[in-house]
């Protein structure tokens, strides 16, 4: 079982990053690929390995606490890795923990693939388990924006990432108009703002 990969980010796509570790490229599914920047710098990506009959998938995280939250979400009946990743794509994990603690089913059911029944299960199964994970804004401080790029390709990449997370084409088109009005410059900024608008 892998704990983390220490390597260079060789590629960034709407659904995954490629981490080059000593010449071997690992495809890693992450909540927000554009929070990573392709380049020569060494980066530590914490990973969770999911093994199924027909596939082996690595899921990546900025730090151990984000990985722990992912694992706790996976423990909830009806939540798979894709849904857990879509929930973690919103960088405001404090709001997520608060929603679970305050039984805010409405907030939780706004995530793609999460209905009211599953949102209720999240509250029931995790209410006593997530508070200890975040006593501060550690996780939010770990998100870094990539270098600025031209606005329209950055917006297109962010919209593709939203669809990859499970949001419908209709929902994505709805936020596209709002995003075009903003001053976001990078894909990461567009993606964060889009997630805020959708939740």
PyMOL commands that set and color helices and strands:
alter all, ss='L'
color gray80, all
select helices_A, chain A and resi 33-35+64-74+81-88+93-101+105-108+116-126+131-133+138-141+151-164+169-181+187-198
alter helices_A, ss='H'
color red, helices_A
select strands_A, chain A and resi 4-12+16-21+24-30+42-51+56-61
alter strands_A, ss='S'
color yellow, strands_A
deselect
rebuild
show_as cartoon
